[in-house]
Amino acid sequence: MKTAIIAIVFIALAVLHQDTWNWDKGDLVFGFIPVGLAYHASYSIAAAIFWACVVKFAWPTRLEEWADGAD
């Protein structure tokens, strides 16, 4: 189940990375940040949180223990 959720979120993030809907917008977020830059900043934070969760909840500890030789 964890693998399926990780794969779905990974694919969703890959699709959302192609933000073609922001290419022609000249709007500013908070009055000074272009909307495309703000989108990618938010995307980067979301991707970092996702990978932190993947490391915390889906890390293959049994393989790490095997590699260290701690049976």
HUBEL-V37842 format. One record per helix or strand. SS is the DSSP state (2 for helix, 1 for strand). FROM is the first residue (numbers start at 0). TO is the last residue. If there is no record, write none. Layout:
ss->SS from->FROM to->TO
ss->SS from->FROM to->TO
This chain:
ss->2 from->1 to->16
ss->2 from->19 to->21
ss->1 from->27 to->28
ss->1 from->32 to->33
ss->2 from->34 to->57
ss->2 from->60 to->67
